[in-house]
Amino acid sequence: MRRAFVPAIAGLLLGLFALGDAPARGDIYPPPGGAAESEAYSLFNQEKYLTARTRADDALRENPDSIVGHYVLGSVLREAEGSLPRAMSHLREARRLYLARYGDSGGDDAATHLYRDILLSLQETAGLMELYDEQLALLDAHDRRFDPDLTGQHAWPLMKLHRYDEARAAAERALATDFAWQKSVGYNALCAIEAEAHERKASYEQCLAALRHAQKRAAAATARGAAFIPNLATHAYNAGLGALANLRHDEAERLALEGTLRMERTASNPWRFLVGLYLDEGRSGDAVAAIRKMLAWCAHQPPGSRDQKAAETDAITATLLLVTGDGKAGLRFISRAMERPDRHGISSAEPEQALGGHAVIRRALYRLDAEVRAEQASTEDLVGWKGRAVRQLAAHGVRAEALPDDERVVNVLSDDERLTSTLRPYVDGGLDDLPSWLVGDLVDILGPGVVSVALARARDEEKFEGTAPYFDGIGAEVALAQGHPGLAREMARSALDKLPPAEALLRARVAAIGAEGARRAGDLPTASAFFQQAMALDPGAIRRLGLALPAVVINDAGGPIADRATTLLGRSPRLLRAAGAFEVRVQSDGATQRICLFAPLGTSLGCGEVQEAEGERPATTATRLVDEFHRLVFALRVPITDSDVRGLDGTTTIARDAGREHLRGILDGAGEDDPE
């Protein structure tokens, strides 16, 4: 099982510039060319991207073969607009023109410095575009001409090409150099390589070493007043992943928070990591607060890095909405993530892994929407039972919309190793962006027989202590699907005894599966206890699994509204008539009408209430009341409003902030010759 939205180790692919103390571009030499080219080059190095592009366009109008013009325009297209194919086209042209004019080893100091910048920009863009063979060739070209060698930078593309021995050797050579920035790249690469190899302890140690090394470099840079401070957020993000791989949940949070102490330019958004962590732990208020900070972090990034993780950002937003019970809004976000997938040049994952994970999330949202529609259909009586039947059929139609996503997941997981990795908690190689509490959906998608075989293989391969309860949780779902309810109950009990308390939503799902197994086995007391545990941790688990609580409806109020509400509750797909289990009480307090759910021993598990409107028909009030009961009682309590949901789409905020950056570039670039 994979932790939500901590998909894979993140790489330092923002270029040498992000390393702080590494050799970087600058105005050491004026570039070859005229005034427009010199100004474009200088403005780009000052990160005044909009004005730099304007001057580069001017240079190319004056001379279509301007090396500086193509270099600056290509680099700006990557950094400020995220337009990677166009960026690559201009950068390749800059290199071609340079070689035609100077050859591979010609040119004065200014031209040579420009060529180095071109090669660095090209290799960075190639990495972002997942052109790893080309990236390696560019790195080799750099090292043949310039010192120091970019030894550590070779490790990441080698790893992405699955040349692990070569990647490890490159990383270790980087650690053996005298350059702190090379050591940083080496640690980062080993962190990812060990994660890919499923070496939990080794990956954690390397990721933590990378973070501590980066912290020392950042402290030293700050002390000497350096203009650029080495990146910490990426290393903190990776160290958090390493901690999770070793089931150190509290430490994972602490490490991720270390990455939030300073706003940095990196797509490794520590707040996105924390949103998933808080959701898994059932900390709804913290998740909502973190998602706002996640969007603020995104708005701070230039498009070149922000767009690299746009789909991942949409996916975590969709998952938050899944937990809150807002399937329609969640479908908008996850569909956008699937229509515009991220590139994976800056993570150790493959594109198919994210596609499969997002397909499972969208399928869950479709099924949630279907369950909500079924609840709404149970309260409608405009055209009698025929009308309700039509709505119920419509709800089944929504479930059918998930079938293409089922096919996507089947295709992605046709690789046995990828399926096994998905079932193993917190290892690379499986589906990405998939919460641990949604992995059980694979039993329905792939079939219990397929999952049972893969689960046995995962148990055999996994030697890390503490993973057994995760496997038992999946085993309970397999047993229930295969018609062994008693076994499902016992496996759920075993999982719940040992699952970490931090796995709140997963524990809720396992409890719900155990409860259904106990109910089908005729063990109502155990079923009630398990159902109560699920409702306390995440009541939305009951709805998402399409289950019903054994309950009796009691009318404590009387009167036309309460009588009608009692009748409607008898049709609810969330309730199953059974004595001696849960109680659903219909109550009235003047104009306030209320429905509350109580556990067998009287513990209140939530209420829905409405105010009786003047002139409103009792039947209409009763319908609103039951709908509100369903909405509030069968979803995790998250402090989020409809306007908050609209605000979760960071497009407007990001566009506004990007506009401010562009305006700042225009004003900064006006200069003395444009006083207005």
For each residue, the residues with C-beta under 8 A, 3 or more apart:
1: 422 423 424 425 426 430 434 436 439 470 474 506
2: 6 7 357 422 425 426 430 431 432 433 434 435 436 439
3: 6 241 244 276 277 280 426 435 436
4: 276 277 279 280 316 319 433 434 435 436
5: 272 273 275 276 312 315 316 319 433 435
6: 2 3 237 240 241 244 273 276 277
7: 2 312 347 349 353 354 357 432 433
8: 192 195 241 344 347 348 349 353 428 432
9: 188 191 192 195 196 203 207 238 241 347 348 428
10: 234 237 238 266 267 268 346 347 348
11: 156 188 189 192 234 345 346 347 348
12: 18 19 156 184 185 188 231 234
13: 124 127 128 156 345 346
14: 17 18 124 231 265 266 267 305 346
15: 18 24 120 121 124
16: 19 22 23 24 120 150 181
17: 14 22 24 25 228
18: 12 14 15 230 231 265 266
19: 12 16 22 24 181 184 185 230 231
20: 181 217 218 221 226 228 229 230 231
21: 180 181 217 221 226 228 230
22: 16 17 19 179 181 182
23: 16 148
24: 15 16 17 19 228
25: 17 45 117 120
26: 45
27: 30 41 42 45
28: 113
29: 109 110 113 114
30: 27 38 41 110
31: 37 38 41 67 68 110 111 113 114
32: 37 67 68 107 108 110 111 114
33: 36 37 38 59 63 66 67 68 69
34: 37 38 59 62 63
35: 38 39
36: 33 39 40 55 56 58 59 62 69
37: 31 32 33 34 40 41 55 56 59 66 68 69 72
38: 30 31 33 34 35 41 42 68
39: 35 36 42 43 55
40: 36 37 43 44 52 53 55 56 58 59 68 69 72
41: 27 30 31 37 38 44 45 68 71 72 114
42: 27 38 39 45 46
43: 39 40 46 48 49 51 52 55 669
44: 40 41 47 48 49 52 56 72 75 76
45: 25 26 27 41 42
46: 42 43 668
47: 44 79
48: 43 44 51 52 665 668 669
49: 43 44 52 53 76 79 80 302 665
50: 53 54 80 661 662 665 666 669
51: 43 48 54 55 665 666 668 669
52: 40 43 44 48 49 55 56 72 76 665 669
53: 40 49 50 56 57 72 73 76 77 80
54: 50 51 57 58 669
55: 36 37 39 40 43 51 52 58 59 72 669
56: 36 37 40 44 52 53 59 60 66 68 69 70 72 73 76
57: 53 54 60 61 69 73
58: 36 40 54 55 61 62
59: 33 34 36 37 40 55 56 62 63 66 68 69 72
60: 56 57 63 64 66 69 70 73
61: 57 58 64
62: 34 36 58 59 66
63: 33 34 59 60 66 69
64: 60 61
65: 97
66: 33 37 56 59 60 62 63 69 70 97
67: 31 32 33 70 71 94 97 98 101 114 118
68: 31 32 33 37 38 40 41 56 59 71 72 94 114
69: 33 36 37 40 56 57 59 60 63 66 72 73
70: 56 60 66 67 73 74 90 91 93 94 97
71: 41 67 68 74 75 90 91 94 114 117 118 121
72: 37 40 41 44 52 53 55 56 59 68 69 75 76
73: 53 56 57 60 69 70 76 77 90
74: 70 71 77 78 86 87 88 89 90 91 93 94 121 125
75: 44 71 72 78 79 87 91 121
76: 44 49 52 53 56 72 73 79 80 81
77: 53 73 74 80 81 83 84 86 87 90
78: 74 75 81 82 83 84 87 121 124 125 128 304
79: 47 49 75 76 302 303 304
80: 49 50 53 76 77 302 303 304
81: 76 77 78 303 304
82: 78 302 303 304 306 307 308
83: 77 78 86 87
84: 77 78 87 88 125 128 129 304 343
85: 88 89 129
86: 74 77 83 89 90
87: 74 75 77 78 83 84 90 91 125
88: 74 84 85 91 92 122 125 126 129 131
89: 74 85 86 92 93
90: 70 71 73 74 77 86 87 93 94
91: 70 71 74 75 87 88 94 95 118 121 122 125
92: 88 89 95 96 122
93: 70 74 89 90 96 97
94: 67 68 70 71 74 90 91 97 98 118
95: 91 92 98 99 115 118 119 122
96: 92 93 99 100
97: 65 66 67 70 93 94 100 101
98: 67 94 95 101 102 107 111 114 115 118
99: 95 96 102 103 104
100: 96 97
101: 67 97 98 107
102: 98 99 106 107 111 115
103: 99 106 107
104: 99 141 145
105: 145
106: 102 103 111
107: 32 98 101 102 103 110 111 112 114 115
108: 32 111 112
109: 29 112 113
110: 29 30 31 32 107 113 114
111: 31 32 98 102 106 107 108 114 115
112: 107 108 109 115 116
113: 28 29 31 109 110 116 117
114: 29 31 32 41 67 68 71 98 107 110 111 117 118
115: 95 98 102 107 111 112 118 119 145
116: 112 113 119 120 142 145 146
117: 25 71 113 114 120 121
118: 67 71 91 94 95 98 114 115 121 122
119: 95 115 116 122 123 138 141 142 145 146
120: 15 16 25 116 117 123 124 142
121: 15 71 74 75 78 91 117 118 124 125
122: 88 91 92 95 118 119 125 126 138
123: 119 120 126 127 135 138 139 142 150 153
124: 13 14 15 78 120 121 127 128
125: 74 78 84 87 88 91 121 122 128 129
126: 88 122 123 129 131 132 134 135 138
127: 13 123 124 130 131 132 135 156 157 345 346
128: 13 78 84 124 125 304 308 343 345 346
129: 84 85 88 125 126 343 345
130: 127 160 343 344 345 351
131: 88 126 127 134 135
132: 126 127 135 136 157 158 160 161
133: 136 137 157 161
134: 126 131 137 138
135: 123 126 127 131 132 138 139 157
136: 132 133 139 140 154 157 158 161
137: 133 134 140 141
138: 119 122 123 126 134 135 141 142
139: 123 135 136 142 143 150 153 154 157
140: 136 137 143 144
141: 104 119 137 138 144 145
142: 116 119 120 123 138 139 145 146 149 150
143: 139 140 146 149 150 151
144: 140 141
145: 104 105 115 116 119 141 142
146: 116 119 142 143
147:
148: 23 151 177 179 182
149: 142 143
150: 16 123 139 142 143 153 154
151: 143 148 154 170 173 174 177 182 186
152: 155 170 171 173 174 182 183 184 185 186 188 189
153: 123 139 150 156 185
154: 136 139 150 151 157 158 166 167 170
155: 152 158 159 167 168 170 171 174 185 186 189 190 193
156: 11 12 13 127 153 159 160 167 188 189 192
157: 127 132 133 135 136 139 154 160 161
158: 132 136 154 155 161 163 164 166 167 170
159: 155 156 162 163 164 167 189 192 193 196 348
160: 130 132 156 157 345 348
161: 132 133 136 157 158
162: 159
163: 158 159 166 167
164: 158 159 167 168 193 196 197
165: 168 169
166: 154 158 163 169 170
167: 154 155 156 158 159 163 164 170 171 189 193
168: 155 164 165 171 172 190 193
169: 165 166 172 173
170: 151 152 154 155 158 166 167 173 174 189
171: 152 155 167 168 174 175 185 186 187 189 190 193
172: 168 169 175 176 186 190
173: 151 152 169 170 176 177 186
174: 151 152 155 170 171 177 182 183 185 186 189
175: 171 172 182 183 186 187 190
176: 172 173
177: 148 151 173 174 182 183
178:
179: 22 148 182 183
180: 21 183 184 213 217
181: 16 19 20 21 22 184 185 217 230
182: 22 148 151 152 174 175 177 179 185 186
183: 152 174 175 177 179 180 186 187 213
184: 12 19 152 180 181 187 188 210 213 214 217 230 235
185: 12 19 152 153 155 171 174 181 182 188 189
186: 151 152 155 171 172 173 174 175 182 183 189 190
187: 171 175 183 184 190 191 206 207 209 210 213 235
188: 9 11 12 152 156 184 185 191 192 210 234 235 238
189: 11 152 155 156 159 167 170 171 174 185 186 192 193
190: 155 168 171 172 175 186 187 193 194 206 210
191: 9 187 188 194 195 203 206 207 210 238 242
192: 8 9 11 156 159 188 189 195 196 203 238 348
193: 155 159 164 167 168 171 189 190 196 197
194: 190 191 197 199 202 203 206
195: 8 9 191 192 198 199 203 207 241 242 245 348 427 428
196: 9 159 164 192 193 348 428 429
197: 164 193 194 202 203
198: 195 421 424 427 428 429
199: 194 195 202 203
200: 203 204 242 245 246 426 427 464
201: 204 205 246
202: 194 197 199 205 206
203: 9 191 192 194 195 197 199 200 206 207 241 242 245
204: 200 201 207 208 239 242 243 245 246
205: 201 202 208 209 242
206: 187 190 191 194 202 203 209 210 242
207: 9 187 191 195 203 204 210 211 235 238 239 241 242
208: 204 205 211 212 239 242 255
209: 187 205 206 212 213
210: 184 187 188 190 191 206 207 213 214 235 238 239
211: 207 208 214 215 232 235 236 238 239 255 258
212: 208 209 215 216
213: 180 183 184 187 209 210 216 217 235
214: 184 210 211 217 218 230 231 232 235
215: 211 212 218 219 232 258
216: 212 213 219 220
217: 20 21 180 181 184 213 214 220 221 230
218: 20 214 215 221 222 229 230 232
219: 215 216 222 223
220: 216 217 223 224
221: 20 21 217 218 224 226 228 229 230
222: 218 219 225 226 229
223: 219 220
224: 220 221
225: 222
226: 20 21 221 222 229
227:
228: 17 20 21 24 221
229: 20 218 221 222 226 232 262
230: 18 19 20 21 181 184 214 217 218 221
231: 12 14 18 19 20 214 234 235 264 265 266
232: 211 214 215 218 229 235 236 258 259 261 262 264
233: 236 237 259 260 262 264 266 268 269 270
234: 10 11 12 188 231 237 238 259 266 268
235: 184 187 188 207 210 211 213 214 231 232 238 239 259
236: 211 232 233 239 240 255 256 257 258 259 260 270
237: 6 10 233 234 240 241 256 259 268 269 270 273
238: 9 10 188 191 192 207 210 211 234 235 241 242 268
239: 204 207 208 210 211 235 236 242 243 255 258
240: 6 236 237 243 244 252 253 255 256 259 270 273 277
241: 3 6 8 9 195 203 207 237 238 244 245 252 273 426
242: 191 195 200 203 204 205 206 207 208 238 239 245 246
243: 204 239 240 246 248 249 251 252 255
244: 3 6 240 241 247 248 249 252 426
245: 195 200 203 204 241 242 426 427
246: 200 201 204 242 243 464
247: 244 425 426 464 466 467 500
248: 243 244 251 252
249: 243 244 252 253 277 281 500 502 503
250: 253 254 502
251: 243 248 254 255
252: 240 241 243 244 248 249 255 256 277
253: 240 249 250 256 257 274 277
254: 250 251 257 258
255: 208 211 236 239 240 243 251 252 258 259
256: 236 237 240 252 253 259 260 270 273 274 277
257: 236 253 254 260 261 270 274
258: 211 215 232 236 239 254 255 261
259: 232 233 234 235 236 237 240 255 256 264 268 270
260: 233 236 256 257 270 271 274 293
261: 232 257 258
262: 229 232 233
263: 297 300
264: 231 232 233 259
265: 14 18 231 300 301 302 305
266: 10 14 18 231 233 234 269 301 305
267: 10 14 301 305 306 308 309 346
268: 10 233 234 237 238 259 346
269: 233 237 266 272 273 294 297 298 309 313
270: 233 236 237 240 256 257 259 260 273 274 297
271: 260 274 275 290 291 293 294 296 297
272: 5 269 275 276 294 297 309 312 313 316
273: 5 6 237 240 241 256 269 270 276 277
274: 253 256 257 260 270 271 277 278 286 290 294
275: 5 271 272 278 279 287 290 291 294 316 320
276: 3 4 5 6 272 273 279 280 316 319 435
277: 3 4 6 240 249 252 253 256 273 274 280 281
278: 274 275 281 283 284 286 287 290
279: 4 275 276 282 283 284 287 319 320 323 435 505
280: 3 4 276 277 435 436 437 502 503 504 505 506
281: 249 277 278 502 503 504 505
282: 279 504 505 508 537 538 636
283: 278 279 286 287 504
284: 278 279 287 288 323 324 636 637 638 639
285: 288 289 638 639
286: 274 278 283 289 290
287: 275 278 279 283 284 290 291 320 638
288: 284 285 291 292 320 638 639 640 644
289: 285 286 292 293
290: 271 274 275 278 286 287 293 294
291: 271 275 287 288 294 295 316 317 320 648
292: 288 289 295 296
293: 260 271 289 290 296 297
294: 269 271 272 274 275 290 291 297 298 313 316
295: 291 292 298 299 313 648 650 653 654
296: 271 292 293 299 300 653
297: 263 269 270 271 272 293 294 300 301
298: 269 294 295 301 306 309 310 313 650 654
299: 295 296 306 650 653 654 657 658
300: 263 265 296 297 657
301: 265 266 267 297 298 305 306
302: 49 79 80 82 265 305 306
303: 79 80 81 82 306 307 658
304: 78 79 80 81 82 84 128 307 308
305: 14 265 266 267 301 302 308 309 346
306: 82 267 298 299 301 302 303 309 310 654
307: 82 303 304 310
308: 82 128 267 304 305 342 343 345 346
309: 267 269 272 298 305 306 312 313 342 346
310: 298 306 307 313 314 337 340 342
311: 314 315 336 337 338 340 341 342 354 358
312: 5 7 272 309 315 316 337 342 354 433
313: 269 272 294 295 298 309 310 316 317 650
314: 310 311 317 318 333 334 336 337
315: 5 311 312 318 319 333 334 337 354 357 358 361 433
316: 4 5 272 275 276 291 294 312 313 319 320 433
317: 291 313 314 320 321 330 333 648 649
318: 314 315 321 322 330 331 333 334 337 361 362 365
319: 4 5 276 279 315 316 322 323 330 361 435
320: 275 279 287 288 291 316 317 323 324 330 638 640 648
321: 317 318 324 326 327 329 330 333 365 645 648
322: 318 319 325 326 327 330 361 364 365 368 540 544
323: 279 284 319 320 505 538 540 635 636 638
324: 284 320 321 540 635 636 638 640
325: 322 368 372 540 543 631 634 635 636
326: 321 322 329 330 645
327: 321 322 330 331 365 366 368 369 372
328: 331 332 369
329: 321 326 332 333 645
330: 317 318 319 320 321 322 326 327 333 334 365 368
331: 318 327 328 334 335 362 365 366 369
332: 328 329 335 336
333: 314 315 317 318 321 329 330 336 337 648 649
334: 314 315 318 330 331 337 338 358 361 362 365
335: 331 332 338 339 362
336: 311 314 332 333 339 340
337: 310 311 312 314 315 318 333 334 340 341 358
338: 311 334 335 341 355 358 359 362
339: 335 336
340: 310 311 336 337
341: 311 337 338 351 354 355 358
342: 308 309 310 311 312 351 354
343: 84 128 129 130 308 346 351
344: 8 130 347 349 350 351 354
345: 11 13 127 128 129 130 160 308
346: 10 11 13 14 127 128 267 268 305 308 309 343
347: 7 8 9 10 11 344
348: 8 9 10 11 159 160 192 195 196 428
349: 7 8 344 353 354 428 432
350: 344 353
351: 130 341 342 343 344 354 355
352: 355 356 412 418
353: 7 8 349 350 356 357 412 418 429 430 431 432
354: 7 311 312 315 341 342 344 349 351 357 358 432 433
355: 338 341 351 352 358 359 408 412
356: 352 353 359 360 408 409 412 413 431 432 434
357: 2 7 315 353 354 360 361 431 432 433 434
358: 311 315 334 337 338 341 354 355 361 362 433
359: 338 355 356 362 363 405 406 408 409 412
360: 356 357 363 364 405 409 431 434 438 441 442 445
361: 315 318 319 322 334 357 358 364 365 433 434 438
362: 318 331 334 335 338 358 359 365 366 402 405
363: 359 360 366 367 402 405 406 409 441 445
364: 322 360 361 367 368 438 441 544
365: 318 321 322 327 330 331 334 361 362 368 369
366: 327 331 362 363 369 370 398 399 401 402 405
367: 363 364 370 371 398 399 402 544 546
368: 322 325 327 330 364 365 371 372 543 544
369: 327 328 331 365 366 372 373 398
370: 366 367 373 374 395 396 398 399
371: 367 368 374 375 395 543 544 546 573
372: 325 327 368 369 375 376 543 630
373: 369 370 376 377 391 394 395 398
374: 370 371 377 378 391 392 395 573
375: 371 372 378 379 572 573 574 627 630
376: 372 373 379 380 391 627
377: 373 374 380 388 391 392 394 395
378: 374 375 388 568 571 572 573 626
379: 375 376 568 571 622 623 626 627
380: 376 377 387 388 391 623
381: 384 387 388 619 623
382: 387
383: 386 387
384: 381 387 388
385: 388 389
386: 383 389 390
387: 380 381 382 383 384 390 391
388: 377 378 380 381 384 385 391 392 571
389: 385 386 392 393
390: 386 387 393 394
391: 373 374 376 377 380 387 388 394 395
392: 374 377 388 389 395 396
393: 389 390 396 397
394: 373 377 390 391 397 398
395: 370 371 373 374 377 391 392 398 399
396: 370 392 393 399 400
397: 393 394 400 401
398: 366 367 369 370 373 394 395 401 402
399: 366 367 370 395 396 402
400: 396 397 403
401: 366 397 398 404
402: 362 363 366 367 398 399 405 406
403: 400 406 407
404: 401 407 408
405: 359 360 362 363 366 402 408 409
406: 359 363 402 403 409 410 445
407: 403 404 410 411
408: 355 356 359 404 405 411 412
409: 356 359 360 363 405 406 412 413 431 442 445 446
410: 406 407 413 414 445 446
411: 407 408 414
412: 352 353 355 356 359 408 409 415 418 431
413: 356 409 410 418 419 422 431 442 446
414: 410 411
415: 412 418 419
416: 419 420 454 457
417: 420 421 429
418: 352 353 412 413 415 421 422 429 430 431
419: 413 415 416 422 423 430 442 446 450 454
420: 416 417 423 424 430 454 457 458 461
421: 198 417 418 424 427 428 429 430
422: 1 2 413 418 419 430 431 434 439 442
423: 1 419 420 430 439 442 451 454 455 458 471 474
424: 1 198 420 421 427 430 458 461 462 467 470
425: 1 2 247 436 467 470
426: 1 2 3 200 241 244 245 247
427: 195 198 200 245 421 424 430
428: 8 9 195 196 198 348 349 421
429: 196 198 353 417 418 421
430: 1 2 353 418 419 420 421 422 423 424 427 434
431: 2 353 356 357 360 409 412 413 418 422 434
432: 2 7 8 349 353 354 356 357
433: 2 4 5 7 312 315 316 354 357 358 361
434: 1 2 4 356 357 360 361 422 430 431 438 439
435: 2 3 4 5 276 279 280 319 438 439 505
436: 1 2 3 4 280 425 439 470 503 505 506
437: 280 440 503 505 506 508 509 538 541
438: 360 361 364 434 435 441
439: 1 2 422 423 434 435 436 442 474
440: 437 443 473 474 477 509 513
441: 360 363 364 438 444 445
442: 360 409 413 419 422 423 439 445 446 451
443: 440 446 447 448 451 474 477 478 481
444: 441 481
445: 360 363 406 409 410 441 442
446: 409 410 413 419 442 443 450 451
447: 443 450 451
448: 443 451 452 477 478 481 482
449: 452 453 482
450: 419 446 447 453 454
451: 423 442 443 446 447 448 454 455 474 477 478
452: 448 449 455 456 475 478 482
453: 449 450 456 457
454: 416 419 420 423 450 451 457 458
455: 423 451 452 458 459 471 474 475 478
456: 452 453 459 460
457: 416 420 453 454 460 461
458: 420 423 424 454 455 461 462 471
459: 455 456 462 468 471
460: 456 457
461: 420 424 457 458
462: 424 458 459 467 471
463:
464: 200 246 247 467
465:
466: 247 469 498 500
467: 247 424 425 462 464 470 471
468: 459 471 472 498
469: 466 472 473 494 495 496 497 498 499
470: 1 424 425 436 467 473 474 495 499 506
471: 423 455 458 459 462 467 468 474 475
472: 468 469 475 476 491 492 494 495 498
473: 440 469 470 476 477 491 492 495 499 506 509 510 513
474: 1 423 439 440 443 451 455 470 471 477 478
475: 452 455 471 472 478 479 491 495
476: 472 473 479 480 487 488 489 491 492 495 510 513 514 517
477: 440 443 448 451 473 474 480 481 488 513
478: 443 448 451 452 455 474 475 481 482
479: 475 476 482 484 485 487 488 491 517
480: 476 477 483 484 485 488 513 516 517 520
481: 443 444 448 477 478
482: 448 449 452 478 479
483: 480
484: 479 480 487 488
485: 479 480 488 489 516 517 518 519 520 521
486: 489 490 517 521 523
487: 476 479 484 490 491 517
488: 476 477 479 480 484 485 491 492 513 514 516 517
489: 476 485 486 492 493 514 517 518 521 523 526 530
490: 486 487 493 494
491: 472 473 475 476 479 487 488 494 495 514
492: 472 473 476 488 489 495 496 510 511 513 514 515 517 530
493: 489 490 496 497 514
494: 469 472 490 491 497 498
495: 469 470 472 473 475 476 491 492 498 499 510
496: 469 492 493 499 507 510 511 514 533
497: 469 493 494
498: 466 468 469 472 494 495
499: 469 470 473 495 496 503 506 507 510
500: 247 249 466 503
501: 504 507
502: 249 250 280 281
503: 249 280 281 436 437 499 500 506 507
504: 280 281 282 283 501 507 508 537 538
505: 279 280 281 282 323 435 436 437 508 509 537 538 541 636
506: 1 280 436 437 470 473 499 503 509 510
507: 496 499 501 503 504 510 511 533 537
508: 282 437 504 505 511 512 533 534 537 538 539 541
509: 437 440 473 505 506 512 513 534 538 541 545
510: 473 476 492 495 496 499 506 507 513 514
511: 492 496 507 508 514 515 530 531 533 534 537 541
512: 508 509 515 516 530 531 534 541 542 545 547
513: 440 473 476 477 480 488 492 509 510 516 517 545
514: 476 488 489 491 492 493 496 510 511 517 518 526 530
515: 492 511 512 518 519 526 527 528 529 530 531 533 534 547
516: 480 485 488 512 513 519 520 527 545 547
517: 476 479 480 485 486 487 488 489 492 513 514 520 521
518: 485 489 514 515 521 523 524 526 527 530
519: 485 515 516 522 523 524 527 550
520: 480 485 516 517
521: 485 486 489 517 518
522: 519
523: 486 489 518 519 526 527
524: 518 519 527 528 550 578 580 581
525: 528 529
526: 489 514 515 518 523 529 530
527: 515 516 518 519 523 524 530 531 550 581
528: 515 524 525 531 532 550 581 582 599 600
529: 515 525 526 532 533
530: 489 492 511 512 514 515 518 526 527 533 534
531: 511 512 515 527 528 534 535 542 549 550 582
532: 528 529 535 536 582 599 600 603 605
533: 496 507 508 511 515 529 530 536 537
534: 508 509 511 512 515 530 531 537 538 539 541 542
535: 531 532 539 542 549 597 599 605 606
536: 532 533 605
537: 282 504 505 507 508 511 533 534 541
538: 282 323 437 504 505 508 509 534 541 636
539: 508 534 535 542 543 605 606 633 634 635 636
540: 322 323 324 325 543 544 634 635 636
541: 437 505 508 509 511 512 534 537 538 544 545
542: 512 531 534 535 539 545 547 548 549 574 634
543: 325 368 371 372 539 540 546 547 574 634 635
544: 322 364 367 368 371 540 541
545: 509 512 513 516 541 542
546: 367 371 543 573
547: 512 515 516 542 543 574
548: 542 572 573 574 575 576
549: 531 535 542 574 575 576 581 582 597
550: 519 524 527 528 531 576 577 578 581 582
551: 575 576 577 578 581 582 583 584 597
552: 577 578 579 581 582 583 584
553: 566 569 570 575 577 584 586
554: 583 584 585 586
555: 558 562 563 565 566 586
556: 562 585 586 587 588
557: 561 562 586 587 588 593
558: 555 562 563 588
559: 562 563 588 618
560: 563 564 618 619 622
561: 557 564 565 588 593 612 618 621 622 625
562: 555 556 557 558 559 565 566 586 587 588 593 622
563: 555 558 559 560 566 567
564: 560 561 567 568 618 619 622 623
565: 555 561 562 568 569 586 593 595 622 625 626
566: 553 555 562 563 569 570 586
567: 563 564 570 571
568: 378 379 564 565 571 572 622 623 626
569: 553 565 566 572 575 584 586 595 626 629
570: 553 566 567 575 577
571: 378 379 388 567 568
572: 375 378 548 568 569 575 626 630
573: 371 374 375 378 546 548
574: 375 542 543 547 548 549 630 634
575: 548 549 551 553 569 570 572 584
576: 548 549 550 551
577: 550 551 552 553 570
578: 524 550 551 552 581
579: 552
580: 524 600
581: 524 527 528 549 550 551 552 578 600
582: 528 531 532 549 550 551 552 597 598 599 600 605
583: 551 552 554 597 598 600
584: 551 552 553 554 569 575 595 596 597 598 629
585: 554 556 595 596 598
586: 553 554 555 556 557 562 565 566 569 593 594 595
587: 556 557 562 593 594 595 596
588: 556 557 558 559 561 562 592 593 594
589: 592 594
590:
591: 611 612
592: 588 589 609 610 611 612
593: 557 561 562 565 586 587 588 609 610 611 612 621 622 625
594: 586 587 588 589 607 608 609 625
595: 565 569 584 585 586 587 607 608 609 625 626 628 629
596: 584 585 587 604 606 607
597: 535 549 551 582 583 584 604 605 606 607 629 633
598: 582 583 584 585 602 603 604 605
599: 528 532 535 582 602 603 604 605
600: 528 532 580 581 582 583
601:
602: 598 599
603: 532 598 599
604: 596 597 598 599 607
605: 532 535 536 539 582 597 598 599 633
606: 535 539 596 597 632 633 637
607: 594 595 596 597 604 629 632 633
608: 594 595 625 626 628 629 630 631 632 633
609: 592 593 594 595 625 628
610: 592 593 621 624 625 628
611: 591 592 593
612: 561 591 592 593 616 621
613: 616 621
614:
615:
616: 612 613 620 621
617: 620 621
618: 559 560 561 564 621 622
619: 381 560 564 622 623
620: 616 617 623 624
621: 561 593 610 612 613 616 617 618 624 625
622: 379 560 561 562 564 565 568 593 618 619 625 626
623: 379 380 381 564 568 619 620 626 627
624: 610 620 621 627 628
625: 561 565 593 594 595 608 609 610 621 622 628 629
626: 378 379 565 568 569 572 595 608 622 623 629 630
627: 375 376 379 623 624 630 631
628: 595 608 609 610 624 625 631 632
629: 569 584 595 597 607 608 625 626 632 633
630: 372 375 572 574 608 626 627 633 634
631: 325 608 627 628 634 635
632: 606 607 608 628 629 635 637
633: 539 597 605 606 607 608 629 630
634: 325 539 540 542 543 574 630 631
635: 323 324 325 539 540 543 631 632 638
636: 282 284 323 324 325 505 538 539 540
637: 284 606 632
638: 284 285 287 288 320 323 324 635
639: 284 285 288
640: 288 320 324 644 645
641: 644 645
642: 645 646
643: 646 647
644: 288 640 641 647 648
645: 321 326 329 640 641 642 648
646: 642 643 649
647: 643 644
648: 291 295 317 320 321 333 644 645
649: 317 333 646 652
650: 295 298 299 313 653 654
651: 654 655
652: 649 655 656
653: 295 296 299 650 656 657
654: 295 298 299 306 650 651 657 658
655: 651 652 658 659
656: 652 653 659 660
657: 299 300 653 654 660 661
658: 299 303 654 655 661 662
659: 655 656 662 663
660: 656 657 663 664
661: 50 657 658 664 665
662: 50 658 659 665 666
663: 659 660 666 667
664: 660 661 667 668
665: 48 49 50 51 52 661 662 668 669
666: 50 51 662 663 669 670
667: 663 664 670
668: 46 48 51 664 665
669: 43 48 50 51 52 54 55 665 666
670: 666 667 674 675 676
671: 674
672: 675
673:
674: 670 671
675: 670 672
676: 670
